Amino acid sequence: MTQCPKCRYIRTENDSHALPGVCPSCGIVYAKWSAAQQQSATSVTKTEADEATDPGYEVIEDTTLLQKATGLVFDVPDRVDPVVFWGRGLLFVVFFIWGWWFIFTNGSWQDIGGSFLHNINLAFHEFGHVLFRPFGDFMTILGGSLFQIMMPLIVMVGFIRQGDNFEAAIMLWWTGQNFIDLSPYISDGEYRGLPLISGMGEESHDWGNLLTMMDTVENAHVYGRMSFIVGCVILLLGLVWAGYVLYLQKKNMTPF
């Protein structure tokens, strides 16, 4: 079967309405498109020496790196199993609804703290205190919140390296959710009224101590609100990324 060199669409028996040399999906003529690509590559090769002495050469290199990075985060397999695709589609719907639920909490501790995901985040939060203990008291206290946010980002990078960009996008969603998860805790830094882990008093309030050490505890609510807004933006970016990756995968989905 013939595969389009541009959109990667694979011709099927149902595409008899389109000429053999024309892609039924994007409409390009295979031969002309390939010839244009070869001509473009030849032109770039011929001008490499001129570009090396051109003042704008570094800008061209930066653009190339950006294109490579964009290609990396939007890379999808040439063939996508329908069962896997629709399973991810269902998962996307779940995270889409769940994400908007977190946004509509508007930073409410009762809703955010009552989510089972908060307990998962809390485990990484507590580990962060231990991980950053060698770096002094300030980093030990900050390390809980810091590692809570770092954890999904680390996993996200791992998924990108493996080419699993849908899963990577979900990790970005989780990063945003962690900012939202922290927002009521940060806002409570001035009053220290939220319940902490059993056996810990208000003197163990991370953000009460951090903001006191930075002499800005009266701005706790502002910082908490900032964390909530940043979290909402990152969460929505994760959803957009995941949705676009699914759109690209649908083009490469193999028939049942």
N, C-alpha and C positions, 0 to 999 in steps of 0.2 A: 504494500500500500504506500501511496505517496504522502509525504509529510511536508507541509508548507514551511519553507525556510524562515519565514518571518513570524507568523503567529503560532507555528508548531501544530496547526490543525492537521489531522490525519484523514485523508479522503476515505469514504465508505461507499458501498454499493448504492446508497441512497443519494449520492451526489452526482448522478448521471446528467442532471440538468445543467451542470457547469462544464465548460470545456476542459479537456484533460490537462491543459497547461495553465489553468486558472484556479486559484484557491477559492473554494465555495464559501469560506468563512470571511476572509478579509479582502478578497477580490484582486490580489496581485497576480501578475503573470510570473510564474516561477523563474523562467529563463531571464527575463528582463531585470527582475529584482536581484538575482544572483550576480548578473553582469554589472549592475550598478554598485553592488557591494564590493566586487573585485576592483572596479575602477576607483572607488573611494579609497580602498586600502592602498592601491598603487600610488595615488596622489599623496597620501600621507607619508609613504616611504620616500618619495622624491623630495619632499620639503623638510625632512628631518634636520638636514644640515642648516637650512635657513632658520628654522625654529630655535635651534640651539643658540643663535646669536641675536634672536629677537627679544626685545625688552619684555614682551608679553609672554615669553616662554613659560615662566613659572606659573602664571595664571592658567595656561593650558594644562599644565601638569596637575594643578589643583582640581580642575574640572574633571580630569580623567580619574583621579582618586575618588571624587564624589560619585562619579558614574559607577565605579567599581563597588563602592560602599552601597549605593542604591541597588545595584544588581545583586549584591550579597544578601540584603535583607528581604528582597522580593523574589529570590530564587525559588522555583518550584520544580518538582520532578517532571520529566518528559511524559511520563505515564502515571496517572493517578487512579487508584482502585476506587470504584464507585462506592463500595461499602465504607471505606475509610473516609471518603469525601463527605458522604451524608452523615456519618458519625461525627465528624468535625463540625458539620453544619448544625447538628443538634446541640453540640457542646457550645457553639458560638451563641445560639439563642439563649442558652442557660446563663452564660456569662454576660450577655447583653442585658437581660432582665435583672440579674443579680447586681450588675454594675450600676444601673440606674437606681436600684433600691438603695445602694450605699450613698449615692448622690442625694437622693431625696431625704435621707436621714438628717441632712443639714448639720452634721457634726454631733448629733444626739448621742450621748454616752450610753443611754439605756438601749438603743438600737444597735450601735456599733459594738459595744461591750458584750451584748447578748448574742452576737453572731458566733457560730462555732469556729469560724475562721479566725476570730480574735484569739482563741485558745491556741491555735497553731502558730499564729504570729508571736504570741507570748513566749512560746518555747524558744524560738530563735532570739527573741529579745533578751531573755535571761542568759542564753549562751553568749550573747554579745558582751555582756558584762564580764564574763570570765575571759573571753578572747582578748579583750582590750585592757585587762588588768595590768599587764606589764608596762603600760604606757602612762601610768599615773592616775590620780584620783579623778581628774576631770574626764579623761578619755574612758575610764572605767564606767563612769556614770553615763556618758554619752554613748558608749559602745553598745548598750542595749538597743536604743532606737536606731543607731547607725547600722548595726548588723541586721536588724529587722528589715531595713530597706535594701541593704546590700545583697541579702540572700537571693531574692528572686532575680536581681540583676545578674548575679553570677551564673545562675542557672540559664538565664536568657542568652547570655553569651555562648554558653555551651551548646544550646539548641541551634543558634545561628551557625556555629562552626560545623554542626552536623547537617545543616541544610533544612532543619525542621522549623521553618519560620512561623508556622501557625502556633506551635507550642511556644516559640519565643515571644510572640505577640501576647499570648496569655500570661506569660511571666511579666511582661510590661504592665498588663492589667493588674496583676498582683502587686507590683511595685506601687502603682497608684493607690491601690486599696490600703497598702500599709501606711502611706501618708495620711489617708483618711482615718485609719485606725489610731494613729498617734495624735490626731488633732484634738480630741477632748482631753487627753492626758496633758498635752502642752498647755491648753487653755486653763487647766486646773492648777497650773504651777503656782499661782498667787494664793489660792485658798486651800489647796491640798485636801480637798474633800472627797475625792474618789477612793473607793475601796482598793487597797493594794493586796498583794499576795498574803495569804494567811501568815500571821506572825510578824508582819512588817508594819511599822508605824509610819506616821506622816513624815518623820525625819528621813525616811528612805524614798521619798518622792523624787524621782529622777529630775523632772523638769522644774520642780520647786527649787531643788538644789542647784541645778545648772544655771537657771536664770538669776538666782540669788548670787552665785559666784560671778556672774557677768554684770551684776548690778542693774538688771533690767526686768525684774520680776513683775513690775507693774504693767508690762506690755505682754504678759502671758497670753491674754485673749487674742491679741493681734497676731502673735506668732502661731497660735493654734488655728486661727482662721486662714492664715497663709498656707499652713500645712494642708488644710482641707481643700482649698482651691487648687493648689499644686497637684494634690492627689486626684481630684476630679479630672483635671486636664490630662494627666498621664494615663489614667484609666481609660478615658475616651480615645486617646491616641492608640492605646493597645487594641481597643475594639475596631478602630478604623484600619489599623494594620492587619488584624486578623481577618476582617471582612474582605479587604483587598486581596490578601493571599488566597482566600477561598475563591474569589472571583477568577484569579489567574489559574488556580487548580482546576476549576470547572472546565476551562478550555482544553485541558489536557486529560480530562477524565475518559477512561476507556469505556466502551459500551459494555453493558451487562452480557 
